[in-house]
């Protein structure tokens, strides 16, 4: 799956080093958060619903310690934080340090690309989506997991950003409608979606069943996109 394309020392790389610093320095602390986490279980559920239909091989951009990827059959984990990748390797994935703007993958090689909880940190989402289009094999899928900006969870995380929370310092939360527009600009169309996490952050108490479709009130939404067919 690897290619001879090399990092060009771009501005994107410099920005990702800043974004990833906290995940590098606190990799084990961040990883430990997932243990017995109800929030993790709720967010994982819609992804497990769609997982059987997704083609292989699978790549996760911004994999972190590999908690989601390990459960979703991801073969290749990509992240700019080596400490997080070490944990992903321990969970059985091949790992490579890198960024979504410059994927070290040959064209037309990946069945499914996952972008989970990474969208809010993208400085240049269109470039990342164009790279996803490039590496996806015919019939491939891009799976996006996002926190809608107008939801209670999106507003709460935005407050954390402004309060100086180190994990969300560089985050920006957009609406589902806006992300769908950006995907379309990059030649991608949404073909499936799930929404969940309708409980308010301060009232999170129980497991939820995902709903089909998109809902801006949801705290977590999964979009499944494919490359648009070009007209003859």
N, CA, C and O of each residue as an XYZ file, in Angstrom:
928
protein
N       0.811     -1.205      0.000
C       0.000      0.000      0.000
C       0.853      1.268      0.000
O       0.376      2.346     -0.353
N       2.120      1.129      0.399
C       2.943      2.323      0.515
C       3.427      2.774     -0.857
O       3.446      1.995     -1.810
N       3.812      4.024     -0.941
C       4.282      4.625     -2.171
C       5.611      5.306     -1.929
O       6.076      5.375     -0.791
N       6.228      5.810     -2.982
C       7.475      6.530     -2.813
C       7.263      8.030     -2.704
O       8.228      8.795     -2.711
N       5.992      8.465     -2.603
C       5.719      9.875     -2.366
C       6.295     10.251     -1.003
O       6.147      9.500     -0.039
N       6.945     11.399     -0.920
C       7.609     11.777      0.320
C       7.067     13.099      0.823
O       6.620     13.950      0.054
N       7.122     13.247      2.149
C       6.678     14.489      2.770
C       7.495     15.648      2.238
O       8.718     15.556      2.124
N       6.830     16.724      1.916
C       7.498     17.892      1.354
C       7.762     18.960      2.403
O       8.090     20.093      2.050
N       7.625     18.623      3.713
C       7.882     19.612      4.741
C       6.910     20.769      4.644
O       7.285     21.915      4.895
N       5.679     20.493      4.289
C       4.693     21.520      3.999
C       4.230     22.224      5.260
O       4.496     21.794      6.382
N       3.514     23.342      5.026
C       2.888     24.033      6.135
C       1.899     23.147      6.850
O       1.717     23.271      8.061
N       1.246     22.239      6.110
C       0.311     21.305      6.734
C       1.023     20.438      7.756
O       0.487     20.170      8.832
N       2.236     19.998      7.423
C       2.994     19.179      8.358
C       3.341     19.934      9.628
O       3.269     19.376     10.723
N       3.720     21.206      9.489
C       4.051     22.014     10.656
C       2.828     22.214     11.537
O       2.921     22.160     12.764
N       1.676     22.446     10.904
C       0.449     22.635     11.685
C       0.091     21.357     12.439
O      -0.308     21.413     13.602
N       0.232     20.206     11.780
C      -0.127     18.951     12.430
C       0.803     18.628     13.594
O       0.391     17.979     14.555
N       2.048     19.073     13.513
C       2.944     18.853     14.655
C       2.428     19.608     15.882
O       2.537     19.115     17.004
N       1.871     20.796     15.672
C       1.296     21.559     16.783
C       0.037     20.873     17.308
O      -0.144     20.726     18.516
N      -0.837     20.451     16.378
C      -2.094     19.807     16.774
C      -1.820     18.519     17.536
O      -2.474     18.226     18.538
N      -0.839     17.745     17.047
C      -0.601     16.408     17.586
C       0.233     16.406     18.858
O       0.373     15.362     19.495
N       0.788     17.545     19.242
C       1.710     17.547     20.384
C       1.071     16.974     21.648
O       1.678     16.161     22.345
N      -0.155     17.403     21.938
C      -0.806     16.932     23.166
C      -1.077     15.432     23.107
O      -0.997     14.744     24.125
N      -1.400     14.917     21.902
C      -1.671     13.484     21.761
C      -0.373     12.674     21.800
O      -0.384     11.494     22.151
N       0.730     13.302     21.443
C       2.031     12.663     21.587
C       2.447     12.619     23.055
O       2.886     11.583     23.553
N       2.306     13.742     23.735
C       2.770     13.836     25.122
C       1.863     13.101     26.097
O       2.315     12.654     27.151
N       0.569     12.971     25.746
C      -0.382     12.356     26.668
C      -1.054     11.132     26.046
O      -2.225     10.858     26.310
N      -0.316     10.408     25.229
C      -0.906      9.293     24.490
C      -1.558      8.265     25.408
O      -2.678      7.827     25.143
N      -0.880      7.875     26.476
C      -1.438      6.845     27.360
C      -2.602      7.388     28.177
O      -3.565      6.668     28.440
N      -2.523      8.637     28.574
C      -3.646      9.251     29.294
C      -4.887      9.292     28.407
O      -5.988      8.964     28.849
N      -4.699      9.699     27.151
C      -5.813      9.761     26.200
C      -6.372      8.364     25.932
O      -7.587      8.174     25.880
N      -5.483      7.394     25.764
C      -5.911      6.026     25.506
C      -6.702      5.453     26.673
O      -7.683      4.739     26.466
N      -6.288      5.759     27.887
C      -6.958      5.225     29.083
C      -8.386      5.736     29.210
O      -9.224      5.084     29.834
N      -8.674      6.896     28.623
C     -10.028      7.458     28.699
C     -11.067      6.486     28.121
O     -12.213      6.468     28.569
N     -10.669      5.682     27.132
C     -11.614      4.797     26.457
C     -12.063      3.619     27.313
O     -13.110      3.029     27.043
N     -11.307      3.273     28.319
C     -11.649      2.114     29.139
C     -13.004      2.312     29.815
O     -13.215      3.286     30.537
N     -13.911      1.379     29.571
C     -15.238      1.396     30.195
C     -15.978      2.713     29.947
O     -16.743      3.166     30.798
N     -15.749      3.329     28.772
C     -16.377      4.613     28.458
C     -17.722      4.397     27.755
O     -17.776      3.767     26.698
N     -18.802      4.916     28.339
C     -20.114      4.865     27.707
C     -20.119      5.679     26.418
O     -20.740      5.280     25.433
N     -19.435      6.809     26.422
C     -19.386      7.645     25.227
C     -18.743      6.897     24.065
O     -19.242      6.948     22.941
N     -17.646      6.207     24.328
C     -16.989      5.404     23.294
C     -17.936      4.336     22.755
O     -17.998      4.125     21.544
N     -18.673      3.660     23.635
C     -19.597      2.612     23.210
C     -20.701      3.175     22.320
O     -21.086      2.541     21.337
N     -21.214      4.356     22.654
C     -22.275      4.978     21.854
C     -21.752      5.367     20.483
O     -22.427      5.149     19.477
N     -20.555      5.942     20.432
C     -19.986      6.393     19.159
C     -19.552      5.220     18.283
O     -19.591      5.319     17.057
N     -19.143      4.127     18.890
C     -18.716      2.960     18.130
C     -19.893      2.238     17.479
O     -19.745      1.661     16.401
N     -21.055      2.266     18.121
C     -22.203      1.477     17.669
C     -22.607      1.739     16.216
O     -22.769      0.771     15.474
N     -22.779      2.983     15.763
C     -23.159      3.187     14.361
C     -22.084      2.746     13.388
O     -22.386      2.352     12.262
N     -20.831      2.810     13.812
C     -19.748      2.348     12.945
C     -19.770      0.835     12.798
O     -19.500      0.310     11.718
N     -20.088      0.138     13.871
C     -20.198     -1.322     13.793
C     -21.381     -1.739     12.918
O     -21.342     -2.791     12.280
N     -22.432     -0.915     12.889
C     -23.583     -1.226     12.038
C     -23.195     -1.259     10.566
O     -23.639     -2.136      9.826
N     -22.373     -0.312     10.140
C     -22.030     -0.219      8.721
C     -20.785     -1.020      8.354
O     -20.534     -1.268      7.175
N     -20.003     -1.427      9.354
C     -18.706     -2.062      9.094
C     -18.754     -3.268      8.154
O     -17.882     -3.379      7.292
N     -19.743     -4.191      8.277
C     -19.702     -5.370      7.411
C     -19.765     -5.066      5.920
O     -19.302     -5.872      5.113
N     -20.322     -3.931      5.538
C     -20.482     -3.609      4.115
C     -19.286     -2.867      3.532
O     -19.275     -2.572      2.337
N     -18.286     -2.561      4.339
C     -17.187     -1.722      3.873
C     -16.069     -2.559      3.265
O     -15.643     -3.555      3.850
N     -15.591     -2.147      2.077
C     -14.543     -2.928      1.404
C     -13.174     -2.781      2.070
O     -12.931     -1.834      2.817
N     -12.309     -3.713      1.792
C     -10.933     -3.716      2.291
C      -9.964     -3.508      1.140
O     -10.320     -3.696     -0.023
N      -8.718     -3.113      1.473
C      -8.155     -2.842      2.793
C      -8.655     -1.516      3.357
O      -9.214     -0.691      2.635
N      -8.442     -1.323      4.674
C      -8.973     -0.156      5.364
C      -7.853      0.673      5.981
O      -6.901      0.146      6.557
N      -7.997      1.972      5.842
C      -7.042      2.943      6.365
C      -7.772      3.904      7.286
O      -8.863      4.368      6.952
N      -7.189      4.213      8.445
C      -7.735      5.257      9.292
C      -6.756      6.416      9.376
O      -5.614      6.250      9.805
N      -7.218      7.598      8.961
C      -6.435      8.821      9.047
C      -6.702      9.462     10.402
O      -7.855      9.684     10.771
N      -5.644      9.759     11.137
C      -5.825     10.283     12.488
C      -6.282      9.200     13.432
O      -7.242      9.380     14.181
N      -5.602      8.085     13.396
C      -6.034      6.890     14.129
C      -5.880      7.012     15.633
O      -6.556      6.309     16.384
N      -4.981      7.913     16.091
C      -4.696      7.947     17.517
C      -4.200      6.594     17.988
O      -3.456      5.927     17.269
N      -4.598      6.173     19.182
C      -4.112      4.895     19.724
C      -4.788      3.664     19.126
O      -4.486      2.542     19.531
N      -5.695      3.853     18.174
C      -6.275      2.724     17.459
C      -7.466      2.070     18.122
O      -7.792      0.927     17.801
N      -8.120      2.756     19.032
C      -9.282      2.166     19.713
C     -10.407      1.856     18.734
O     -10.976      0.765     18.763
N     -10.728      2.813     17.871
C     -11.783      2.573     16.888
C     -11.300      1.621     15.804
O     -12.000      0.678     15.435
N     -10.101      1.877     15.297
C      -9.587      1.062     14.204
C      -9.510     -0.416     14.539
O      -9.813     -1.259     13.695
N      -9.107     -0.740     15.762
C      -9.011     -2.142     16.165
C     -10.362     -2.834     16.118
O     -10.437     -4.022     15.806
N     -11.425     -2.110     16.423
C     -12.768     -2.686     16.412
C     -13.380     -2.714     15.017
O     -14.351     -3.434     14.779
N     -12.819     -1.934     14.091
C     -13.404     -1.802     12.756
C     -12.591     -2.517     11.684
O     -12.821     -2.312     10.492
N     -11.657     -3.339     12.091
C     -10.891     -4.116     11.119
C      -9.972     -3.281     10.251
O      -9.740     -3.622      9.091
N      -9.443     -2.187     10.796
C      -8.539     -1.325     10.044
C      -7.153     -1.969      9.980
O      -6.578     -2.338     11.004
N      -6.634     -2.097      8.767
C      -5.304     -2.689      8.605
C      -4.180     -1.672      8.794
O      -3.124     -2.009      9.331
N      -4.401     -0.425      8.355
C      -3.334      0.573      8.361
C      -3.774      1.819      9.124
O      -4.777      2.446      8.782
N      -3.015      2.171     10.157
C      -3.291      3.350     10.976
C      -2.275      4.434     10.645
O      -1.070      4.184     10.618
N      -2.778      5.647     10.394
C      -1.919      6.777     10.065
C      -2.186      7.910     11.046
O      -3.338      8.261     11.297
N      -1.116      8.484     11.602
C      -1.265      9.548     12.584
C       0.053     10.311     12.677
O       1.112      9.728     12.447
N       0.014     11.608     13.012
C       1.268     12.348     13.172
C       1.916     12.187     14.537
O       2.997     12.731     14.762
N       1.285     11.452     15.463
C       1.823     11.284     16.813
C       2.397      9.871     16.975
O       1.621      8.925     17.113
N       3.723      9.690     16.965
C       4.323      8.354     17.077
C       3.933      7.601     18.343
O       3.787      6.379     18.308
N       3.762      8.298     19.453
C       3.403      7.608     20.701
C       2.029      6.966     20.588
O       1.810      5.867     21.098
N       1.110      7.646     19.925
C      -0.212      7.069     19.710
C      -0.133      5.878     18.763
O      -0.813      4.873     18.969
N       0.690      5.987     17.729
C       0.842      4.890     16.777
C       1.423      3.642     17.440
O       1.089      2.523     17.051
N       2.280      3.823     18.425
C       2.828      2.671     19.134
C       1.710      1.861     19.786
O       1.757      0.631     19.801
N       0.711      2.550     20.323
C      -0.428      1.862     20.935
C      -1.282      1.193     19.869
O      -1.788      0.092     20.086
N      -1.451      1.842     18.720
C      -2.205      1.233     17.621
C      -1.516     -0.032     17.119
O      -2.175     -1.015     16.780
N      -0.179      0.002     17.074
C       0.570     -1.194     16.653
C       0.325     -2.342     17.625
O       0.183     -3.494     17.214
N       0.278     -2.026     18.902
C       0.027     -3.063     19.896
C      -1.363     -3.675     19.740
O      -1.620     -4.775     20.229
N      -2.255     -2.961     19.058
C      -3.608     -3.479     18.807
C      -3.691     -4.209     17.468
O      -4.783     -4.542     17.008
N      -2.553     -4.454     16.850
C      -2.521     -5.323     15.680
C      -2.551     -4.635     14.342
O      -2.679     -5.306     13.317
N      -2.437     -3.314     14.306
C      -2.477     -2.607     13.034
C      -1.076     -2.282     12.530
O      -0.159     -2.057     13.321
N      -0.915     -2.258     11.203
C       0.266     -1.643     10.625
C       0.134     -0.140     10.841
O      -0.969      0.402     10.777
N       1.235      0.525     11.092
C       1.165      1.956     11.385
C       2.174      2.711     10.530
O       3.214      2.182     10.136
N       1.830      3.967     10.258
C       2.751      4.853      9.561
C       2.494      6.279     10.012
O       1.346      6.708     10.129
N       3.563      7.003     10.263
C       3.436      8.409     10.634
C       3.140      9.214      9.374
O       3.797      9.030      8.349
N       2.164     10.099      9.446
C       1.822     10.896      8.282
C       0.602     11.748      8.529
O       0.010     11.725      9.608
N       0.233     12.510      7.498
C      -0.909     13.409      7.585
C      -1.823     13.195      6.394
O      -1.397     12.712      5.345
N      -3.090     13.560      6.568
C      -4.080     13.338      5.522
C      -3.868     14.153      4.276
O      -4.315     13.761      3.199
N      -3.188     15.295      4.397
C      -2.937     16.136      3.225
C      -1.922     15.529      2.274
O      -1.873     15.905      1.102
N      -1.109     14.595      2.758
C      -0.051     13.974      1.949
C       0.001     12.485      2.269
O       0.939     12.025      2.920
N      -0.985     11.735      1.823
C      -1.060     10.318      2.178
C       0.068      9.527      1.518
O       0.257      9.630      0.306
N       0.822      8.739      2.289
C       1.901      7.918      1.734
C       1.369      6.600      1.167
O       1.843      5.517      1.509
N       0.369      6.729      0.292
C      -0.332      5.564     -0.250
C      -0.421      5.708     -1.767
O      -0.648      6.803     -2.282
N      -0.241      4.601     -2.473
C      -0.401      4.642     -3.921
C      -1.859      4.853     -4.316
O      -2.775      4.558     -3.548
N      -2.054      5.359     -5.503
C      -3.387      5.642     -6.023
C      -4.205      4.361     -6.198
O      -3.680      3.320     -6.593
N      -5.506      4.460     -5.896
C      -6.466      3.365     -6.122
C      -6.145      2.104     -5.316
O      -6.332      0.999     -5.827
N      -5.664      2.234     -4.067
C      -5.248      1.062     -3.318
C      -6.133      0.743     -2.108
O      -6.051     -0.364     -1.575
N      -6.969      1.674     -1.664
C      -7.671      1.505     -0.392
C      -9.161      1.278     -0.628
O      -9.784      1.960     -1.442
N      -9.722      0.306      0.098
C     -11.156      0.036     -0.018
C     -11.988      1.008      0.797
O     -13.008      1.506      0.321
N     -11.559      1.283      2.032
C     -12.284      2.201      2.913
C     -11.297      3.085      3.654
O     -10.320      2.599      4.224
N     -11.558      4.383      3.642
C     -10.807      5.342      4.441
C     -11.704      5.833      5.570
O     -12.832      6.263      5.328
N     -11.210      5.770      6.790
C     -11.928      6.308      7.945
C     -11.314      7.639      8.361
O     -10.094      7.776      8.453
N     -12.182      8.617      8.611
C     -11.802      9.900      9.205
C     -12.728     10.117     10.394
O     -13.827     10.650     10.241
N     -12.291      9.712     11.558
C     -13.143      9.736     12.743
C     -12.577     10.718     13.763
O     -11.436     10.569     14.200
N     -13.359     11.711     14.142
C     -12.948     12.709     15.133
C     -11.684     13.447     14.702
O     -10.941     13.963     15.536
N     -11.451     13.490     13.403
C     -10.289     14.180     12.851
C     -10.702     15.412     12.058
O      -9.910     16.341     11.904
N     -11.928     15.431     11.556
C     -12.378     16.536     10.712
C     -12.204     17.880     11.387
O     -11.778     18.844     10.751
N     -12.530     17.956     12.666
C     -12.491     19.242     13.368
C     -11.092     19.815     13.455
O     -10.936     21.000     13.748
N     -10.060     19.004     13.210
C      -8.684     19.480     13.296
C      -8.068     19.784     11.928
O      -6.924     20.233     11.859
N      -8.800     19.549     10.849
C      -8.237     19.714      9.515
C      -8.107     21.187      9.154
O      -9.096     21.920      9.141
N      -6.883     21.619      8.860
C      -6.683     22.977      8.396
C      -7.063     23.138      6.941
O      -7.471     24.220      6.518
N      -6.932     22.058      6.162
C      -7.254     22.089      4.735
C      -8.065     20.841      4.391
O      -7.535     19.912      3.781
N      -9.353     20.805      4.776
C     -10.138     19.579      4.563
C     -10.273     19.191      3.103
O     -10.342     18.004      2.786
N     -10.313     20.163      2.212
C     -10.467     19.826      0.790
C      -9.263     19.045      0.278
O      -9.420     18.108     -0.505
N      -8.078     19.419      0.708
C      -6.894     18.671      0.297
C      -6.928     17.248      0.849
O      -6.545     16.306      0.155
N      -7.379     17.085      2.076
C      -7.483     15.743      2.658
C      -8.508     14.908      1.884
O      -8.254     13.743      1.576
N      -9.651     15.492      1.574
C     -10.665     14.749      0.826
C     -10.173     14.396     -0.578
O     -10.470     13.313     -1.082
N      -9.423     15.303     -1.212
C      -8.884     14.995     -2.543
C      -7.887     13.839     -2.463
O      -7.826     13.004     -3.365
N      -7.108     13.795     -1.382
C      -6.194     12.676     -1.191
C      -6.971     11.372     -0.959
O      -6.559     10.312     -1.429
N      -8.080     11.453     -0.242
C      -8.912     10.261     -0.041
C      -9.447      9.752     -1.372
O      -9.429      8.550     -1.636
N      -9.921     10.669     -2.209
C     -10.411     10.289     -3.529
C      -9.298      9.611     -4.328
O      -9.536      8.622     -5.021
N      -8.098     10.142     -4.226
C      -6.973      9.581     -4.985
C      -6.671      8.147     -4.584
O      -6.454      7.298     -5.448
N      -6.653      7.862     -3.282
C      -6.212      6.534     -2.841
C      -7.335      5.503     -2.852
O      -7.062      4.303     -2.803
N      -8.596      5.943     -2.916
C      -9.696      4.981     -2.908
C      -9.738      4.173     -4.200
O      -9.644      4.728     -5.295
N      -9.878      2.864     -4.061
C     -10.064      1.989     -5.208
C     -11.481      2.154     -5.754
O     -12.353      2.657     -5.046
N     -11.728      1.743     -6.992
C     -13.096      1.798     -7.526
C     -14.073      1.090     -6.586
O     -13.819     -0.028     -6.139
N     -15.190      1.755     -6.294
C     -16.164      1.199     -5.366
C     -15.829      1.432     -3.908
O     -16.536      0.943     -3.027
N     -14.750      2.180     -3.636
C     -14.322      2.426     -2.265
C     -15.243      3.384     -1.530
O     -16.112      4.022     -2.124
N     -15.033      3.470     -0.231
C     -15.872      4.309      0.621
C     -15.008      5.160      1.548
O     -13.955      4.728      2.018
N     -15.482      6.379      1.795
C     -14.927      7.244      2.815
C     -15.936      7.323      3.945
O     -17.090      7.692      3.728
N     -15.503      6.974      5.161
C     -16.386      7.005      6.331
C     -15.933      8.141      7.237
O     -14.812      8.142      7.747
N     -16.821      9.100      7.426
C     -16.524     10.283      8.209
C     -17.326     10.235      9.501
O     -18.537     10.014      9.474
N     -16.663     10.441     10.624
C     -17.343     10.564     11.911
C     -17.145     11.971     12.440
O     -16.010     12.437     12.545
N     -18.236     12.659     12.777
C     -18.107     14.060     13.156
C     -19.049     14.441     14.287
O     -20.072     13.796     14.516
N     -18.680     15.500     14.985
C     -19.509     16.115     16.016
C     -20.149     17.353     15.390
O     -19.441     18.330     15.149
N     -21.461     17.358     15.116
C     -22.100     18.516     14.494
C     -21.931     19.777     15.346
O     -22.134     19.753     16.560
N     -21.559     20.862     14.695
C     -21.211     22.067     15.421
C     -22.341     22.697     16.207
O     -22.097     23.335     17.231
N     -23.593     22.531     15.745
C     -24.723     23.160     16.424
C     -25.353     22.267     17.487
O     -26.275     22.688     18.185
N     -24.867     21.052     17.612
C     -25.413     20.149     18.630
C     -24.942     20.575     20.014
O     -24.024     21.384     20.146
N     -25.577     20.026     21.039
C     -25.152     20.336     22.402
C     -23.702     19.925     22.622
O     -22.964     20.607     23.333
N     -23.296     18.824     22.023
C     -21.920     18.356     22.182
C     -20.954     19.263     21.421
O     -19.867     19.561     21.918
N     -21.339     19.706     20.218
C     -20.492     20.620     19.467
C     -20.289     21.935     20.197
O     -19.179     22.467     20.232
N     -21.363     22.461     20.781
C     -21.254     23.716     21.536
C     -20.401     23.527     22.793
O     -19.615     24.402     23.155
N     -20.562     22.380     23.450
C     -19.781     22.117     24.649
C     -18.287     22.036     24.337
O     -17.468     22.592     25.068
N     -17.932     21.340     23.249
C     -16.527     21.208     22.888
C     -15.941     22.537     22.408
O     -14.760     22.811     22.621
N     -16.769     23.359     21.761
C     -16.313     24.691     21.362
C     -16.004     25.537     22.591
O     -15.029     26.289     22.598
N     -16.824     25.419     23.624
C     -16.534     26.124     24.871
C     -15.211     25.644     25.465
O     -14.408     26.443     25.947
N     -14.998     24.333     25.424
C     -13.734     23.805     25.945
C     -12.536     24.386     25.183
O     -11.506     24.711     25.774
N     -12.693     24.507     23.865
C     -11.636     25.112     23.055
C     -11.314     26.508     23.560
O     -10.148     26.834     23.783
N     -12.341     27.336     23.743
C     -12.124     28.721     24.165
C     -11.633     28.815     25.609
O     -11.063     29.829     26.012
N     -11.856     27.759     26.379
C     -11.369     27.728     27.753
C      -9.928     27.217     27.849
O      -9.354     27.139     28.935
N      -9.356     26.872     26.691
C      -7.958     26.456     26.662
C      -7.712     24.977     26.824
O      -6.584     24.573     27.106
N      -8.749     24.141     26.651
C      -8.545     22.698     26.753
C      -7.489     22.258     25.729
O      -7.641     22.540     24.541
N      -6.431     21.578     26.160
C      -5.335     21.259     25.235
C      -5.730     20.323     24.098
O      -5.123     20.368     23.028
N      -6.732     19.481     24.309
C      -7.143     18.547     23.266
C      -7.933     19.232     22.154
O      -7.946     18.751     21.020
N      -8.588     20.342     22.464
C      -9.469     20.978     21.483
C      -9.004     22.374     21.089
O      -9.763     23.147     20.505
N      -7.776     22.687     21.404
C      -7.249     24.024     21.116
C      -7.360     24.384     19.640
O      -7.634     25.537     19.307
N      -7.152     23.419     18.753
C      -7.154     23.692     17.315
C      -8.420     23.201     16.613
O      -8.458     23.146     15.384
N      -9.441     22.849     17.364
C     -10.645     22.249     16.774
C     -11.619     23.312     16.268
O     -11.713     24.410     16.817
N     -12.331     22.955     15.219
C     -13.418     23.787     14.693
C     -14.558     22.855     14.291
O     -14.367     21.943     13.487
N     -15.744     23.088     14.853
C     -16.867     22.189     14.642
C     -17.870     22.816     13.669
O     -18.471     23.852     13.955
N     -18.036     22.164     12.514
C     -18.954     22.627     11.481
C     -20.242     21.798     11.515
O     -20.304     20.763     12.178
N     -21.263     22.262     10.797
C     -22.513     21.519     10.705
C     -22.365     20.351      9.735
O     -21.441     20.311      8.922
N     -23.292     19.402      9.837
C     -23.315     18.293      8.880
C     -23.531     18.826      7.466
O     -22.900     18.362      6.516
N     -24.432     19.806      7.334
C     -24.725     20.378      6.015
C     -23.465     20.963      5.385
O     -23.233     20.806      4.186
N     -22.652     21.639      6.199
C     -21.434     22.238      5.649
C     -20.434     21.176      5.250
O     -19.790     21.306      4.208
N     -20.282     20.129      6.045
C     -19.358     19.063      5.674
C     -19.824     18.351      4.414
O     -19.003     17.970      3.580
N     -21.127     18.169      4.265
C     -21.650     17.534      3.057
C     -21.333     18.377      1.825
O     -21.004     17.836      0.769
N     -21.431     19.692      1.955
C     -21.086     20.591      0.850
C     -19.607     20.461      0.476
O     -19.264     20.400     -0.705
N     -18.745     20.419      1.474
C     -17.311     20.321      1.196
C     -16.978     18.976      0.545
O     -16.157     18.912     -0.370
N     -17.609     17.919      1.012
C     -17.411     16.611      0.367
C     -17.812     16.674     -1.103
O     -17.099     16.166     -1.969
N     -18.959     17.301     -1.384
C     -19.446     17.404     -2.764
C     -18.476     18.201     -3.631
O     -18.257     17.860     -4.793
N     -17.895     19.261     -3.070
C     -16.924     20.064     -3.808
C     -15.713     19.234     -4.218
O     -15.041     19.548     -5.200
N     -15.442     18.186     -3.471
C     -14.275     17.340     -3.723
C     -14.638     16.068     -4.487
O     -13.828     15.145     -4.577
N     -15.854     16.017     -5.040
C     -16.251     14.876     -5.868
C     -16.773     13.692     -5.094
O     -16.738     12.568     -5.595
N     -17.263     13.912     -3.873
C     -17.778     12.828     -3.042
C     -19.259     13.046     -2.743
O     -19.696     14.177     -2.527
N     -20.021     11.966     -2.730
C     -21.437     12.049     -2.406
C     -21.759     11.103     -1.260
O     -21.265      9.976     -1.213
N     -22.598     11.573     -0.333
C     -22.985     10.776      0.823
C     -24.051      9.771      0.403
O     -25.064     10.148     -0.186
N     -23.827      8.486      0.706
C     -24.753      7.434      0.314
C     -25.395      6.740      1.510
O     -26.328      5.955      1.340
N     -24.910      7.019      2.708
C     -25.488      6.421      3.910
C     -25.100      7.298      5.097
O     -24.107      8.022      5.038
N     -25.877      7.235      6.168
C     -25.575      8.046      7.344
C     -26.248      7.464      8.572
O     -27.287      6.809      8.481
N     -25.638      7.712      9.719
C     -26.196      7.336     11.015
C     -25.991      8.498     11.990
O     -24.995      9.217     11.909
N     -26.934      8.674     12.903
C     -26.836      9.709     13.923
C     -27.110      9.108     15.298
O     -27.950      8.220     15.444
N     -26.389      9.604     16.302
C     -26.567      9.112     17.661
C     -26.113     10.182     18.644
O     -25.750     11.288     18.244
N     -26.135      9.853     19.928
C     -25.710     10.731     21.007
C     -26.638     11.941     21.127
O     -26.204     13.089     21.029
N     -27.901     11.662     21.339
C     -28.894     12.719     21.524
C     -29.017     13.151     22.983
O     -29.673     14.149     23.280
N     -28.395     12.410     23.888
C     -28.360     12.837     25.279
C     -27.435     14.042     25.434
O     -26.388     14.116     24.791
N     -27.822     14.974     26.281
C     -26.975     16.134     26.547
C     -25.709     15.699     27.278
O     -25.729     14.703     28.001
N     -24.611     16.430     27.101
C     -23.349     16.037     27.758
C     -23.484     15.832     29.257
O     -22.885     14.914     29.817
N     -24.269     16.684     29.909
C     -24.391     16.591     31.364
C     -25.391     15.529     31.802
O     -25.565     15.295     32.998
N     -26.062     14.872     30.820
C     -27.075     13.871     31.160
C     -26.784     12.512     30.538
O     -27.689     11.691     30.386
N     -25.540     12.272     30.183
C     -25.177     11.012     29.541
C     -25.280      9.873     30.551
O     -24.532      9.834     31.528
N     -26.216      8.940     30.309
C     -26.466      7.883     31.293
C     -26.657      6.504     30.688
O     -26.490      5.507     31.391
N     -27.002      6.412     29.403
C     -27.402      5.111     28.857
C     -26.914      4.951     27.416
O     -26.621      5.919     26.714
N     -26.843      3.687     27.016
C     -26.518      3.364     25.634
C     -27.651      3.814     24.721
O     -28.818      3.752     25.108
N     -27.322      4.262     23.521
C     -28.327      4.689     22.554
C     -28.267      3.823     21.310
O     -27.206      3.321     20.939
N     -29.417      3.653     20.668
C     -29.467      2.975     19.381
C     -29.336      4.020     18.276
O     -30.085      4.997     18.281
N     -28.418      3.852     17.335
C     -28.251      4.845     16.275
C     -29.503      4.970     15.413
O     -30.244      4.005     15.230
N     -29.726      6.163     14.892
C     -30.813      6.420     13.971
C     -30.262      6.540     12.559
O     -29.147      7.025     12.367
N     -31.034      6.101     11.569
C     -30.624      6.238     10.183
C     -30.752      7.691      9.743
O     -31.686      8.383     10.149
N     -29.820      8.155      8.916
C     -29.872      9.511      8.406
C     -29.073     10.485      9.248
O     -28.421     10.101     10.219
N     -29.131     11.754      8.863
C     -28.384     12.801      9.558
C     -29.326     13.642     10.413
O     -30.502     13.808     10.089
N     -28.786     14.169     11.512
C     -29.557     15.031     12.400
C     -28.579     15.976     13.080
O     -27.698     15.542     13.821
N     -28.737     17.277     12.824
C     -27.818     18.267     13.371
C     -27.864     18.314     14.900
O     -26.950     18.851     15.525
N     -28.914     17.761     15.508
C     -29.007     17.752     16.969
C     -28.177     16.633     17.586
O     -27.913     16.658     18.788
N     -27.765     15.659     16.792
C     -27.001     14.520     17.301
C     -25.610     14.966     17.731
O     -25.026     15.873     17.139
N     -25.089     14.320     18.763
C     -23.727     14.611     19.188
C     -22.681     13.926     18.346
O     -21.508     14.297     18.386
N     -23.094     12.917     17.571
C     -22.160     12.198     16.705
C     -22.906     11.711     15.472
O     -23.989     11.135     15.572
N     -22.315     11.949     14.312
C     -22.920     11.523     13.046
C     -21.867     10.840     12.191
O     -20.719     11.280     12.133
N     -22.263      9.768     11.532
C     -21.393      9.030     10.619
C     -21.909      9.211      9.199
O     -23.079      8.941      8.924
N     -21.047      9.667      8.294
C     -21.378      9.799      6.889
C     -20.549      8.796      6.086
O     -19.336      8.688      6.270
N     -21.218      8.070      5.198
C     -20.522      7.163      4.289
C     -20.609      7.765      2.888
O     -21.703      7.973      2.366
N     -19.460      8.041      2.285
C     -19.435      8.704      0.992
C     -18.692      7.848     -0.032
O     -17.858      7.009      0.309
N     -19.023      8.089     -1.283
C     -18.312      7.448     -2.388
C     -17.953      8.503     -3.418
O     -18.505      9.603     -3.414
N     -17.029      8.162     -4.294
C     -16.650      9.079     -5.363
C     -17.792      9.139     -6.367
O     -18.315      8.109     -6.794
N     -18.171     10.361     -6.739
C     -19.252     10.536     -7.709
C     -18.870      9.934     -9.054
O     -17.724     10.022     -9.493
N     -19.853      9.323     -9.692
C     -19.629      8.813    -11.037
C     -19.643      9.990    -12.002
O     -20.519     10.853    -11.938
N     -18.673     10.012    -12.885
C     -18.606     11.089    -13.858
C     -19.479     10.761    -15.049
O     -19.551      9.611    -15.481
N     -20.136     11.767    -15.575
C     -21.010     11.564    -16.734
C     -20.176     11.242    -17.965
O     -19.071     11.762    -18.118
N     -20.695     10.386    -18.847
C     -19.940     10.031    -20.058
C     -19.794     11.228    -20.984
O     -19.188     11.114    -22.049
